[in-house]
Amino acid sequence: MAYLLEPLQTGQLTLKNRLVMPPMATEKSDSDGKVTTELLEYYKEKSKGGYIGLVIIEHSYIRPEGKSSHRQLSVADDSVIEGLQKLSEVIHANGSKAVMQINHAGSATTKEITGTNPVGPSAVINLRKKTTPCELTGSEIDNIITGFAAAARRVKEAGFDGVELHSAHGFLLNQFYSLLTNKRKDAYGGDVDKRIRIHRRVIKAVRESVGENYPILLRLGASDFAEGGTTVEDSKIAAQRLEKDGVMILDVSGGFSGYIVPGLTGQGFFAPLTEALKEVVSIPVILTGGITEARSAEKLIAEGKADLIGVGRAIYKDSDWARRAVESLR
C-alpha cells in the first residue's frame, strides 16, 4: 500500500491523495492584488494532471494595511472575487482541490507597501523589516477579525474548497501567538489561551461567515526555535483549542522569522512538531519542510509523523515532480 496515494476525507473535503502543494508567494499578482494571466498559468502548470491532492494558494492579504509585498494576492474586497474564481476553476479543471490562505502581515510590512504605519500586538521591532509597529487597540483588533471573516466569504464565493488562516512565519496571528512579539497585559497577552484569543475569535467569525461545514485550515508556527519564544508544548495546548473551535486541518510550520530555520535540515525537518501535535489532536496534520523524495514522504506518513505531506520547493522548481512521485509509488 502506498500511504501517500491513499485518499483522505475530513468534513466535506475529500482529497484523492496525501500530497499537498503548500502556499508559496509568487509575486505574480497585479499591483492591486488582482489575479493575472501569469498567476493563472503558474497554478495551471503546477497542478497539471491532478497529481497533487490539495493546492494551497499563497498567502493573500485580507486588508490593505495587512499587505506584505507589492505584488501580493488580495482577498481584501469583492472586486477580486471574479479573478479568484478563475483561479479555483483552473485548479479544479486539472483535478486537484484548492484552498486559499488568507493573512494579515502585522508588523511584517512597511509604510512604503501599505501607505500606513505597520501594526502589531505590541510595539516590538520587527527584526526583518526593522520597523516598530503601532500597538493594536481593541477596536482595531475587532476590525481585523471582521476582515478575516469577509475574506473567507470571498474565498468561498470564488469556489475554493476551503480557507486557511496563516499563523506562522512571523505574520500577525503568529505575532500574537509568540512571546517574542506579544508583550500585552490585556486579554490578548500572557499565557497560551490569551495569546490565541484572537485566533479563536477569527475562527468563530470565519465560521459564521462561511457556514458550518466549510473547511477551515490553520497554519501554525508550532515553535519559534528561539530563546524565550513559543515551544511545541505551547502548541499542544493551542492545537487542542483550535481543533475544538472548528479547525479541520492543522498545517504545521515553525521558525518565527520565516519558514527556514538555521540548523534544521533533512526530509521533513518539522516532523518532531507534527508528531507531537498528532498525539493531542484527531484532525489531519500537514508536514512540510525539506521533503524532496517521494519515498521519504511515504515513510513519514507510514511512521505516523503526519497525515498529509507538503512539498514546496521541489514542486516550485520542477512542475513535473508530482507526476513522477505519484507514478513511482503506483
C-alpha positions, 0 to 999 in steps of 0.5 A: 500500500502506498500511504501517500496515494491513499485518499483522505476525507475530513468534513466535506473535503475529500482529497484523492491523495496525501500530497499537498502543494503548500502556499508559496508567494509568487509575486505574480499578482497585479499591483492591486492584488488582482489575479493575472494571466501569469498567476493563472498559468503558474497554478495551471502548470503546477497542478497539471494532471491532478497529481497533487491532492490539495493546492494551497494558494499563497498567502493573500492579504485580507486588508490593505494595511495587512499587505506584505509585498507589492505584488501580493494576492488580495482577498481584501474586497469583492472586486477580486472575487471574479479573478479568484474564481478563475483561479479555483476553476483552473485548479479544479479543471486539472483535478486537484482541490484548492484552498486559499490562505488568507493573512494579515502581515502585522508588523511584517510590512512597511509604510512604503507597501501599505501607505500606513504605519505597520501594526502589531500586538505590541510595539516590538521591532520587527527584526526583518523589516526593522520597523516598530509597529503601532500597538493594536487597540481593541477596536482595531483588533475587532476590525481585523477579525471582521476582515478575516471573516469577509475574506473567507466569504470571498474565498468561498464565493470564488469556489475554493474548497476551503480557507486557511488562516496563516499563523506562522512565519512571523505574520500577525496571528503568529505575532500574537501567538509568540512571546517574542512579539506579544508583550500585552497585559490585556486579554490578548497577552500572557499565557497560551489561551490569551495569546490565541484569543484572537485566533479563536475569535477569527475562527468563530467569525470565519465560521459564521461567515462561511457556514458550518461545514466549510473547511477551515485550515490553520497554519501554525508556527508550532515553535519559534526555535528561539530563546524565550519564544513559543515551544511545541508544548505551547502548541499542544495546548493551542492545537487542542483549542483550535481543533475544538473551535472548528479547525479541520486541518492543522498545517504545521510550520515553525521558525518565527522569522520565516519558514527556514530555520538555521540548523534544521535540515533533512526530509521533513525537518518539522516532523518532531512538531507534527508528531507531537501535535498528532498525539493531542489532536484527531484532525489531519496534520500537514508536514512540510519542510525539506521533503524532496523524495517521494519515498521519504514522504511515504515513510513519514506518513507510514511512521505516523509523523503526519497525515498529509505531506507538503512539498514546496520547493521541489514542486516550485522548481520542477512542475513535473515532480508530482507526476513522477512521485505519484507514478513511482509509488503506483 
